[in-house]
């Protein structure tokens, strides 16, 4: 589309009404505002606008840069403020309002940054105090652990000593039992040996008696035979 001075004035008037500069750069609200400006321009009677959000933003950016350069050059050349046309006045008004809003944004950002810095300092202070308390707590816990470790060592050695004594007692008791069993076995072996000797002696005596009886019987038989003869 071919932009005329009238188109530019109407664009600036619409910008002053909708105030897109009040929204942060890149925000959805700012984009929506430029869309509204483009739609309003297209719906105007008289002047024909074939525009969209991007074209009106690009046109205003071009006008703004040209206006600032023009004002700087004229003021530098004459030393006095130049005379404003209707378009110049509208552009200058927009530039001033934009600058005011940007200063407000900067002040808000600075305020938020100071608040954030204060919160960081507070958090760091809390963290340091927590670390100090944690260090004190750990020191107490370490002391308790040391005492507990010493007590545990004493308990360990005492328990070990008691176990060794119990083991020695068990070994001695086992040896006593073994000795008692050996003594009983020896007694049983002796008793068996004595019984065997007694049995053997009785057997020999019985055998001797049998032999004596047999000899007497034989002698009697011989004597009887002799008498018969």
Secondary structure, DSSP 8 states (H G I E B T S, - for coil): ----HHHHHHHHHHHHHH-GGGS-TT-HHHHHHHHHHHHHHHT-SSS-----HHHHHHHHHHHHHHHHHHHHHHHHHHSS-----HHHHHHHHHHHHHHHHHHHHHHHHHHHHHHHHHHHHHHHHHHHHHHHHHHHHHHHHHHHHHHHHHHHHHHHHHHHHHHHHHHHHHHHHHHHHHHHHHHHHHHHHHHHHHHHHHHHHHHHHHHHHHHHHHHHHHHHHHHHHHHH-
